[in-house]
Amino acid sequence: MVVKQTRSVGINLKVNIKSIVLLLFLLTIISTQVLSQQREIITFKQGLDAALEQYNSLEKSLIRRVAEKLAYNGFPIEKITRVQLKKSIDSDRAYYTNNEIIFIINPVIYKAGKYMSNVEAITLTWQDPSVIYHDDGSMEFEVGNHITAENLVLTLYGLKDVYADQVVLENQQVLLNKINTAFLSCECEDIKYITANGLIELSENHSIAIMESVANSNEYEVSIGRIGHGVFDDKHFNEVDSIYSIKVDLNKNSVVLLNKYYPSFFPTPAAMPRL
């Protein structure tokens, strides 16, 4: 009788141990999946070639023409993640119509104390070289003068003479992955609805500018707001109507809200020439 009870206890103990082992195994799998989602490797394509994949040969030709001028003035074309062309070009005639090209580096990580706009909107107009423009707004031209489209002069508005040199960090992909992991694990209620989307989803409709801290290593200030300039895709997250300033400390893997403000409180910039 004692022997049977001992065997019964032994069998129950083995069953319980197996159940505990199975439960721990399942918990390990679940936790691994959660961690893998938080540590998902993200990659942002950079460079003009990747940004122009969606455009036809005429559109690529015009965009590259403007990009060369940007690069000559110091804009880091190799860091571009997206190019937006306002009007599509489906013919030679359409090539010489007024247009707008938006060059975007998004997200962008700046060196400590450095800054430049990561969204450059360039307005394109075509002008007759025989027309003389005066400072008072008047102009001189020849009546009946015939000029071919190929002889029109391309004029760019919004192009800066010089762009700040060595502003953008080189090892962006590594840091973006670390910041993305911190965003996905953020528990701050004020911004969790934003950070939970991750950097890739946020970048579709929002400008993400990241500034390296001057005082503390592995600490960054992230500014998130709408890209503007008509860049908008309602298929992606688009609920940020303010500009958020967020501190990310990679040493502690912490994310906190510093402040937010509505951009409409600031003066509206001077309008570019109408297309």
MARVO-70324 format. One record per residue (C-alpha): x, y, z. Coordinates in pm, whole numbers. Layout:
BEGIN
<rec><xx>X</xx><yy>Y</yy><zz>Z</zz></rec>
...
END
This chain:
BEGIN
<rec><xx>0</xx><yy>0</yy><zz>0</zz></rec>
<rec><xx>282</xx><yy>241</yy><zz>87</zz></rec>
<rec><xx>463</xx><yy>151</yy><zz>-233</zz></rec>
<rec><xx>160</xx><yy>234</yy><zz>-446</zz></rec>
<rec><xx>120</xx><yy>575</yy><zz>-280</zz></rec>
<rec><xx>490</xx><yy>652</yy><zz>-334</zz></rec>
<rec><xx>464</xx><yy>562</yy><zz>-701</zz></rec>
<rec><xx>150</xx><yy>773</yy><zz>-736</zz></rec>
<rec><xx>324</xx><yy>1074</yy><zz>-582</zz></rec>
<rec><xx>624</xx><yy>1020</yy><zz>-809</zz></rec>
<rec><xx>409</xx><yy>1006</yy><zz>-1121</zz></rec>
<rec><xx>221</xx><yy>1324</yy><zz>-1022</zz></rec>
<rec><xx>550</xx><yy>1501</yy><zz>-954</zz></rec>
<rec><xx>683</xx><yy>1408</yy><zz>-1299</zz></rec>
<rec><xx>362</xx><yy>1532</yy><zz>-1462</zz></rec>
<rec><xx>382</xx><yy>1863</yy><zz>-1272</zz></rec>
<rec><xx>746</xx><yy>1911</yy><zz>-1367</zz></rec>
<rec><xx>663</xx><yy>1848</yy><zz>-1734</zz></rec>
<rec><xx>377</xx><yy>2099</yy><zz>-1715</zz></rec>
<rec><xx>602</xx><yy>2362</yy><zz>-1558</zz></rec>
<rec><xx>873</xx><yy>2303</yy><zz>-1820</zz></rec>
<rec><xx>615</xx><yy>2331</yy><zz>-2101</zz></rec>
<rec><xx>475</xx><yy>2651</yy><zz>-1951</zz></rec>
<rec><xx>823</xx><yy>2806</yy><zz>-1920</zz></rec>
<rec><xx>895</xx><yy>2706</yy><zz>-2280</zz></rec>
<rec><xx>579</xx><yy>2878</yy><zz>-2405</zz></rec>
<rec><xx>654</xx><yy>3191</yy><zz>-2202</zz></rec>
<rec><xx>1005</xx><yy>3200</yy><zz>-2349</zz></rec>
<rec><xx>864</xx><yy>3185</yy><zz>-2703</zz></rec>
<rec><xx>614</xx><yy>3464</yy><zz>-2631</zz></rec>
<rec><xx>875</xx><yy>3689</yy><zz>-2470</zz></rec>
<rec><xx>1115</xx><yy>3623</yy><zz>-2758</zz></rec>
<rec><xx>849</xx><yy>3729</yy><zz>-3010</zz></rec>
<rec><xx>778</xx><yy>4048</yy><zz>-2817</zz></rec>
<rec><xx>1147</xx><yy>4132</yy><zz>-2796</zz></rec>
<rec><xx>1197</xx><yy>4058</yy><zz>-3165</zz></rec>
<rec><xx>916</xx><yy>4300</yy><zz>-3251</zz></rec>
<rec><xx>1074</xx><yy>4567</yy><zz>-3032</zz></rec>
<rec><xx>1418</xx><yy>4498</yy><zz>-3182</zz></rec>
<rec><xx>1300</xx><yy>4474</yy><zz>-3540</zz></rec>
<rec><xx>1577</xx><yy>4578</yy><zz>-3774</zz></rec>
<rec><xx>1465</xx><yy>4874</yy><zz>-3983</zz></rec>
<rec><xx>1639</xx><yy>5013</yy><zz>-4289</zz></rec>
<rec><xx>1577</xx><yy>5345</yy><zz>-4458</zz></rec>
<rec><xx>1685</xx><yy>5353</yy><zz>-4823</zz></rec>
<rec><xx>1912</xx><yy>5647</yy><zz>-4887</zz></rec>
<rec><xx>2044</xx><yy>5808</yy><zz>-5201</zz></rec>
<rec><xx>1896</xx><yy>5957</yy><zz>-5518</zz></rec>
<rec><xx>1877</xx><yy>5629</yy><zz>-5713</zz></rec>
<rec><xx>1653</xx><yy>5464</yy><zz>-5452</zz></rec>
<rec><xx>1437</xx><yy>5776</yy><zz>-5419</zz></rec>
<rec><xx>1373</xx><yy>5794</yy><zz>-5795</zz></rec>
<rec><xx>1262</xx><yy>5436</yy><zz>-5856</zz></rec>
<rec><xx>896</xx><yy>5537</yy><zz>-5904</zz></rec>
<rec><xx>964</xx><yy>5804</yy><zz>-6168</zz></rec>
<rec><xx>991</xx><yy>5780</yy><zz>-6547</zz></rec>
<rec><xx>1298</xx><yy>5882</yy><zz>-6749</zz></rec>
<rec><xx>1183</xx><yy>6242</yy><zz>-6810</zz></rec>
<rec><xx>1102</xx><yy>6295</yy><zz>-6444</zz></rec>
<rec><xx>1434</xx><yy>6143</yy><zz>-6336</zz></rec>
<rec><xx>1619</xx><yy>6370</yy><zz>-6578</zz></rec>
<rec><xx>1463</xx><yy>6686</yy><zz>-6435</zz></rec>
<rec><xx>1502</xx><yy>6578</yy><zz>-6072</zz></rec>
<rec><xx>1869</xx><yy>6487</yy><zz>-6124</zz></rec>
<rec><xx>1928</xx><yy>6823</yy><zz>-6291</zz></rec>
<rec><xx>1802</xx><yy>7005</yy><zz>-5981</zz></rec>
<rec><xx>1971</xx><yy>6757</yy><zz>-5743</zz></rec>
<rec><xx>2309</xx><yy>6833</yy><zz>-5901</zz></rec>
<rec><xx>2266</xx><yy>7200</yy><zz>-5813</zz></rec>
<rec><xx>2168</xx><yy>7110</yy><zz>-5456</zz></rec>
<rec><xx>2471</xx><yy>6883</yy><zz>-5421</zz></rec>
<rec><xx>2702</xx><yy>7151</yy><zz>-5567</zz></rec>
<rec><xx>2581</xx><yy>7391</yy><zz>-5295</zz></rec>
<rec><xx>2651</xx><yy>7137</yy><zz>-5023</zz></rec>
<rec><xx>2319</xx><yy>6958</yy><zz>-4967</zz></rec>
<rec><xx>2384</xx><yy>6591</yy><zz>-4869</zz></rec>
<rec><xx>2208</xx><yy>6428</yy><zz>-5164</zz></rec>
<rec><xx>2346</xx><yy>6086</yy><zz>-5069</zz></rec>
<rec><xx>2131</xx><yy>6095</yy><zz>-4753</zz></rec>
<rec><xx>1801</xx><yy>6162</yy><zz>-4932</zz></rec>
<rec><xx>1523</xx><yy>5914</yy><zz>-4847</zz></rec>
<rec><xx>1241</xx><yy>6054</yy><zz>-5059</zz></rec>
<rec><xx>1170</xx><yy>6287</yy><zz>-5352</zz></rec>
<rec><xx>827</xx><yy>6434</yy><zz>-5421</zz></rec>
<rec><xx>746</xx><yy>6578</yy><zz>-5766</zz></rec>
<rec><xx>437</xx><yy>6802</yy><zz>-5765</zz></rec>
<rec><xx>340</xx><yy>6760</yy><zz>-6132</zz></rec>
<rec><xx>400</xx><yy>6440</yy><zz>-6326</zz></rec>
<rec><xx>588</xx><yy>6465</yy><zz>-6656</zz></rec>
<rec><xx>455</xx><yy>6250</yy><zz>-6940</zz></rec>
<rec><xx>585</xx><yy>6444</yy><zz>-7243</zz></rec>
<rec><xx>862</xx><yy>6676</yy><zz>-7358</zz></rec>
<rec><xx>615</xx><yy>6966</yy><zz>-7340</zz></rec>
<rec><xx>530</xx><yy>6883</yy><zz>-6977</zz></rec>
<rec><xx>901</xx><yy>6877</yy><zz>-6895</zz></rec>
<rec><xx>918</xx><yy>7256</yy><zz>-6951</zz></rec>
<rec><xx>620</xx><yy>7349</yy><zz>-6734</zz></rec>
<rec><xx>660</xx><yy>7511</yy><zz>-6391</zz></rec>
<rec><xx>694</xx><yy>7252</yy><zz>-6118</zz></rec>
<rec><xx>807</xx><yy>7184</yy><zz>-5763</zz></rec>
<rec><xx>1045</xx><yy>6920</yy><zz>-5631</zz></rec>
<rec><xx>1071</xx><yy>6834</yy><zz>-5262</zz></rec>
<rec><xx>1389</xx><yy>6663</yy><zz>-5142</zz></rec>
<rec><xx>1350</xx><yy>6491</yy><zz>-4806</zz></rec>
<rec><xx>1595</xx><yy>6334</yy><zz>-4560</zz></rec>
<rec><xx>1365</xx><yy>6161</yy><zz>-4315</zz></rec>
<rec><xx>1447</xx><yy>6068</yy><zz>-4046</zz></rec>
<rec><xx>1765</xx><yy>6271</yy><zz>-4009</zz></rec>
<rec><xx>2016</xx><yy>6272</yy><zz>-3721</zz></rec>
<rec><xx>2215</xx><yy>6592</yy><zz>-3673</zz></rec>
<rec><xx>2550</xx><yy>6626</yy><zz>-3505</zz></rec>
<rec><xx>2547</xx><yy>6803</yy><zz>-3168</zz></rec>
<rec><xx>2485</xx><yy>7175</yy><zz>-3214</zz></rec>
<rec><xx>2436</xx><yy>7145</yy><zz>-3593</zz></rec>
<rec><xx>2120</xx><yy>7194</yy><zz>-3794</zz></rec>
<rec><xx>1985</xx><yy>7232</yy><zz>-4146</zz></rec>
<rec><xx>1640</xx><yy>7180</yy><zz>-4297</zz></rec>
<rec><xx>1579</xx><yy>6815</yy><zz>-4384</zz></rec>
<rec><xx>1299</xx><yy>6912</yy><zz>-4625</zz></rec>
<rec><xx>1398</xx><yy>7128</yy><zz>-4923</zz></rec>
<rec><xx>1118</xx><yy>7248</yy><zz>-5150</zz></rec>
<rec><xx>1252</xx><yy>7385</yy><zz>-5480</zz></rec>
<rec><xx>1018</xx><yy>7568</yy><zz>-5720</zz></rec>
<rec><xx>1109</xx><yy>7547</yy><zz>-6089</zz></rec>
<rec><xx>1020</xx><yy>7804</yy><zz>-6356</zz></rec>
<rec><xx>1134</xx><yy>7836</yy><zz>-6719</zz></rec>
<rec><xx>1218</xx><yy>8177</yy><zz>-6862</zz></rec>
<rec><xx>1297</xx><yy>8323</yy><zz>-7201</zz></rec>
<rec><xx>1665</xx><yy>8433</yy><zz>-7191</zz></rec>
<rec><xx>1592</xx><yy>8724</yy><zz>-7425</zz></rec>
<rec><xx>1359</xx><yy>8885</yy><zz>-7172</zz></rec>
<rec><xx>1526</xx><yy>9150</yy><zz>-6954</zz></rec>
<rec><xx>1387</xx><yy>9192</yy><zz>-6600</zz></rec>
<rec><xx>1431</xx><yy>9517</yy><zz>-6407</zz></rec>
<rec><xx>1438</xx><yy>9577</yy><zz>-6031</zz></rec>
<rec><xx>1114</xx><yy>9777</yy><zz>-6043</zz></rec>
<rec><xx>930</xx><yy>9471</yy><zz>-6178</zz></rec>
<rec><xx>916</xx><yy>9584</yy><zz>-6539</zz></rec>
<rec><xx>1063</xx><yy>9383</yy><zz>-6827</zz></rec>
<rec><xx>1172</xx><yy>9418</yy><zz>-7187</zz></rec>
<rec><xx>1105</xx><yy>9163</yy><zz>-7459</zz></rec>
<rec><xx>1092</xx><yy>9136</yy><zz>-7836</zz></rec>
<rec><xx>746</xx><yy>9113</yy><zz>-7988</zz></rec>
<rec><xx>718</xx><yy>8813</yy><zz>-8217</zz></rec>
<rec><xx>1044</xx><yy>8661</yy><zz>-8092</zz></rec>
<rec><xx>1032</xx><yy>8283</yy><zz>-8132</zz></rec>
<rec><xx>1219</xx><yy>8059</yy><zz>-7891</zz></rec>
<rec><xx>1228</xx><yy>7680</yy><zz>-7864</zz></rec>
<rec><xx>1166</xx><yy>7500</yy><zz>-7535</zz></rec>
<rec><xx>1526</xx><yy>7376</yy><zz>-7529</zz></rec>
<rec><xx>1649</xx><yy>7737</yy><zz>-7511</zz></rec>
<rec><xx>1444</xx><yy>7824</yy><zz>-7203</zz></rec>
<rec><xx>1644</xx><yy>7896</yy><zz>-6888</zz></rec>
<rec><xx>1565</xx><yy>7696</yy><zz>-6575</zz></rec>
<rec><xx>1525</xx><yy>7919</yy><zz>-6267</zz></rec>
<rec><xx>1512</xx><yy>7773</yy><zz>-5917</zz></rec>
<rec><xx>1344</xx><yy>7933</yy><zz>-5615</zz></rec>
<rec><xx>1419</xx><yy>7811</yy><zz>-5264</zz></rec>
<rec><xx>1771</xx><yy>7693</yy><zz>-5347</zz></rec>
<rec><xx>2020</xx><yy>7811</yy><zz>-5085</zz></rec>
<rec><xx>2360</xx><yy>7941</yy><zz>-5194</zz></rec>
<rec><xx>2538</xx><yy>7725</yy><zz>-4935</zz></rec>
<rec><xx>2422</xx><yy>7439</yy><zz>-4717</zz></rec>
<rec><xx>2591</xx><yy>7372</yy><zz>-4383</zz></rec>
<rec><xx>2876</xx><yy>7121</yy><zz>-4418</zz></rec>
<rec><xx>2912</xx><yy>6801</yy><zz>-4212</zz></rec>
<rec><xx>2581</xx><yy>6842</yy><zz>-4031</zz></rec>
<rec><xx>2432</xx><yy>6493</yy><zz>-4064</zz></rec>
<rec><xx>2571</xx><yy>6193</yy><zz>-3875</zz></rec>
<rec><xx>2717</xx><yy>5910</yy><zz>-4081</zz></rec>
<rec><xx>2611</xx><yy>5603</yy><zz>-3877</zz></rec>
<rec><xx>2239</xx><yy>5678</yy><zz>-3896</zz></rec>
<rec><xx>2108</xx><yy>5325</yy><zz>-3955</zz></rec>
<rec><xx>2253</xx><yy>5190</yy><zz>-3629</zz></rec>
<rec><xx>2120</xx><yy>5479</yy><zz>-3421</zz></rec>
<rec><xx>1781</xx><yy>5477</yy><zz>-3591</zz></rec>
<rec><xx>1735</xx><yy>5112</yy><zz>-3495</zz></rec>
<rec><xx>1821</xx><yy>5188</yy><zz>-3131</zz></rec>
<rec><xx>1584</xx><yy>5485</yy><zz>-3122</zz></rec>
<rec><xx>1313</xx><yy>5280</yy><zz>-3293</zz></rec>
<rec><xx>1348</xx><yy>5009</yy><zz>-3024</zz></rec>
<rec><xx>1316</xx><yy>5275</yy><zz>-2753</zz></rec>
<rec><xx>1007</xx><yy>5417</yy><zz>-2925</zz></rec>
<rec><xx>835</xx><yy>5078</yy><zz>-2944</zz></rec>
<rec><xx>894</xx><yy>5013</yy><zz>-2573</zz></rec>
<rec><xx>784</xx><yy>5364</yy><zz>-2465</zz></rec>
<rec><xx>528</xx><yy>5369</yy><zz>-2182</zz></rec>
<rec><xx>474</xx><yy>5747</yy><zz>-2166</zz></rec>
<rec><xx>98</xx><yy>5790</yy><zz>-2208</zz></rec>
<rec><xx>127</xx><yy>6137</yy><zz>-2363</zz></rec>
<rec><xx>320</xx><yy>6011</yy><zz>-2666</zz></rec>
<rec><xx>270</xx><yy>5634</yy><zz>-2671</zz></rec>
<rec><xx>8</xx><yy>5664</yy><zz>-2947</zz></rec>
<rec><xx>282</xx><yy>5825</yy><zz>-3160</zz></rec>
<rec><xx>591</xx><yy>5623</yy><zz>-3070</zz></rec>
<rec><xx>410</xx><yy>5287</yy><zz>-3091</zz></rec>
<rec><xx>397</xx><yy>5330</yy><zz>-3471</zz></rec>
<rec><xx>774</xx><yy>5308</yy><zz>-3505</zz></rec>
<rec><xx>998</xx><yy>5535</yy><zz>-3713</zz></rec>
<rec><xx>917</xx><yy>5387</yy><zz>-4055</zz></rec>
<rec><xx>541</xx><yy>5438</yy><zz>-4025</zz></rec>
<rec><xx>585</xx><yy>5783</yy><zz>-3869</zz></rec>
<rec><xx>816</xx><yy>5896</yy><zz>-4150</zz></rec>
<rec><xx>544</xx><yy>5855</yy><zz>-4414</zz></rec>
<rec><xx>361</xx><yy>6173</yy><zz>-4309</zz></rec>
<rec><xx>587</xx><yy>6329</yy><zz>-4046</zz></rec>
<rec><xx>926</xx><yy>6493</yy><zz>-4043</zz></rec>
<rec><xx>1155</xx><yy>6331</yy><zz>-3786</zz></rec>
<rec><xx>1457</xx><yy>6544</yy><zz>-3693</zz></rec>
<rec><xx>1692</xx><yy>6398</yy><zz>-3432</zz></rec>
<rec><xx>1955</xx><yy>6608</yy><zz>-3257</zz></rec>
<rec><xx>2257</xx><yy>6458</yy><zz>-3083</zz></rec>
<rec><xx>2295</xx><yy>6586</yy><zz>-2726</zz></rec>
<rec><xx>2586</xx><yy>6820</yy><zz>-2655</zz></rec>
<rec><xx>2611</xx><yy>6723</yy><zz>-2287</zz></rec>
<rec><xx>2528</xx><yy>6351</yy><zz>-2273</zz></rec>
<rec><xx>2635</xx><yy>6068</yy><zz>-2501</zz></rec>
<rec><xx>2363</xx><yy>5834</yy><zz>-2627</zz></rec>
<rec><xx>2101</xx><yy>6099</yy><zz>-2557</zz></rec>
<rec><xx>1896</xx><yy>6256</yy><zz>-2838</zz></rec>
<rec><xx>1619</xx><yy>6508</yy><zz>-2883</zz></rec>
<rec><xx>1362</xx><yy>6399</yy><zz>-3142</zz></rec>
<rec><xx>1136</xx><yy>6654</yy><zz>-3310</zz></rec>
<rec><xx>824</xx><yy>6514</yy><zz>-3482</zz></rec>
<rec><xx>579</xx><yy>6718</yy><zz>-3691</zz></rec>
<rec><xx>401</xx><yy>6708</yy><zz>-4025</zz></rec>
<rec><xx>624</xx><yy>6723</yy><zz>-4333</zz></rec>
<rec><xx>398</xx><yy>6979</yy><zz>-4502</zz></rec>
<rec><xx>444</xx><yy>7096</yy><zz>-4864</zz></rec>
<rec><xx>147</xx><yy>6881</yy><zz>-4965</zz></rec>
<rec><xx>325</xx><yy>6558</yy><zz>-4867</zz></rec>
<rec><xx>47</xx><yy>6346</yy><zz>-4721</zz></rec>
<rec><xx>-72</xx><yy>5985</yy><zz>-4748</zz></rec>
<rec><xx>-397</xx><yy>5902</yy><zz>-4567</zz></rec>
<rec><xx>-314</xx><yy>5530</yy><zz>-4579</zz></rec>
<rec><xx>-54</xx><yy>5589</yy><zz>-4307</zz></rec>
<rec><xx>-59</xx><yy>5726</yy><zz>-3952</zz></rec>
<rec><xx>-129</xx><yy>6101</yy><zz>-3967</zz></rec>
<rec><xx>-267</xx><yy>6205</yy><zz>-3627</zz></rec>
<rec><xx>18</xx><yy>6435</yy><zz>-3515</zz></rec>
<rec><xx>-110</xx><yy>6792</yy><zz>-3547</zz></rec>
<rec><xx>153</xx><yy>6955</yy><zz>-3322</zz></rec>
<rec><xx>531</xx><yy>6953</yy><zz>-3315</zz></rec>
<rec><xx>653</xx><yy>6718</yy><zz>-3043</zz></rec>
<rec><xx>994</xx><yy>6741</yy><zz>-2879</zz></rec>
<rec><xx>1093</xx><yy>6406</yy><zz>-2725</zz></rec>
<rec><xx>1404</xx><yy>6306</yy><zz>-2531</zz></rec>
<rec><xx>1545</xx><yy>5960</yy><zz>-2593</zz></rec>
<rec><xx>1810</xx><yy>5824</yy><zz>-2355</zz></rec>
<rec><xx>1961</xx><yy>5510</yy><zz>-2508</zz></rec>
<rec><xx>2161</xx><yy>5438</yy><zz>-2191</zz></rec>
<rec><xx>1835</xx><yy>5392</yy><zz>-1998</zz></rec>
<rec><xx>1620</xx><yy>5305</yy><zz>-2301</zz></rec>
<rec><xx>1382</xx><yy>5579</yy><zz>-2184</zz></rec>
<rec><xx>1155</xx><yy>5808</yy><zz>-2386</zz></rec>
<rec><xx>996</xx><yy>6122</yy><zz>-2234</zz></rec>
<rec><xx>803</xx><yy>6418</yy><zz>-2372</zz></rec>
<rec><xx>986</xx><yy>6750</yy><zz>-2335</zz></rec>
<rec><xx>723</xx><yy>6979</yy><zz>-2488</zz></rec>
<rec><xx>486</xx><yy>7029</yy><zz>-2780</zz></rec>
<rec><xx>354</xx><yy>7331</yy><zz>-2965</zz></rec>
<rec><xx>128</xx><yy>7420</yy><zz>-3256</zz></rec>
<rec><xx>324</xx><yy>7550</yy><zz>-3558</zz></rec>
<rec><xx>38</xx><yy>7789</yy><zz>-3645</zz></rec>
<rec><xx>151</xx><yy>8006</yy><zz>-3354</zz></rec>
<rec><xx>453</xx><yy>8113</yy><zz>-3559</zz></rec>
<rec><xx>462</xx><yy>8358</yy><zz>-3852</zz></rec>
<rec><xx>383</xx><yy>8209</yy><zz>-4192</zz></rec>
<rec><xx>688</xx><yy>8213</yy><zz>-4423</zz></rec>
<rec><xx>682</xx><yy>8422</yy><zz>-4740</zz></rec>
<rec><xx>501</xx><yy>8247</yy><zz>-5023</zz></rec>
<rec><xx>695</xx><yy>8103</yy><zz>-5316</zz></rec>
<rec><xx>595</xx><yy>8194</yy><zz>-5673</zz></rec>
<rec><xx>269</xx><yy>8030</yy><zz>-5773</zz></rec>
<rec><xx>294</xx><yy>7736</yy><zz>-6015</zz></rec>
END
